[in-house]
Amino acid sequence: MTLGLVVGAFLLAAWVDDRVGDARPESPKRRIGHVLVGLGVLEASVGVLYLVNSTGIPQVAFMAVVLGVFLPALTYSLLTALWLVRTLVEIARLARH
């Protein structure tokens, strides 16, 4: 299930990146800022999962929290990782010239 969640989040992130197109952040500083925010959101979502799991809710409700809180946070983090990879590719291209 965990691998499926990560693969699904990556596919969603790639789709969003494709749909965003030219509206993605241009500045490397802004992209890195998004990466840092993405990591913070991901950490917060894991904290929410631990908090919710400690309450002893049923598995169905916990899965709803995973899909409603953790999946969007993971998707955003992977989206920002794609933006960071684009930045690194652009820097490598500039270094060659």
N, C-alpha and C positions, 0 to 999 in steps of 0.2 A: 504494500500500500504506500509506503514512504517513497519508493522509487517512482511510482505512478504519480504521486503528488508533485514531485520535483519535475518530472518530465512534462506533466500538464502545465505547471507554472512556467516552465521554460517556453513551451509552445505558445502560451498566452502572451508572454513577454515578447517573443519574436513577432507575434501578430500585432501587438500594440506598437512595437517599434516600426513595423512596416506601415501601419496606419498613420502614425505620427509624422513620419517622413521628415520634411524640412522644418517642422515645428519643434524638433528636439533641441535641447540647449546647444548653442554653438561654442560657447566659451569652455575651455577645459576646466576652469575653476568652477563654473556652474555644474558641469558634469560630475566633478569630484564632490561637490557639495551635495548633489543628489545621491551619490553613492553613500556618503556619510549619513544622510537622512534615512536612506533605505536600510542601512545597518541598524540604526536606532529603532526604526519601525519594526524591523524583524525581531530585534531583541525584546521590544515591548510586547509584541504578539506572543512570543514564547512565554513571557511572564504572565500574560492573560491566560494562556493555556494551562499553565501550572496552577494558577489561582482557581480557574474554573474546575479543573480536574480534582482539586482538593475538596471541593464542595460535595463531591459524590453524586454528581448528576448522572442520569442514564447515558449509555453509550451513544444513542441516537442524538441526544442534545449536544454531547461533546463533539460528535462528528459535524454537527451544524456549526459549532463554534470554530472548528478547524477549517471548514470550508468558507465560513464567513469572515474570519479574522486572520488566520494564518496564511491561507492561500493568496489573498490579495497582497499581504505583506511580502510573501515570498516572490510573487510575480513582480512587484515593484522593485525589489532588490535585484532580481535577475535582469529586469529591464535596465536598471542603472548600470549593472555590470556590462551589459551589451554596449551601452553608451561609453563606458570606460574603455572597452576594447576598441571601439571606433576611434577614440582619442589616441590610444597607443599606436594604432595603425597610422593615423595621420601624422603623429610625431615621427614614426619610423620613415614615412615617405619624405618628410621634410629633411631628415638627417641624410638621406641618400643623395639629395640634390645639392 
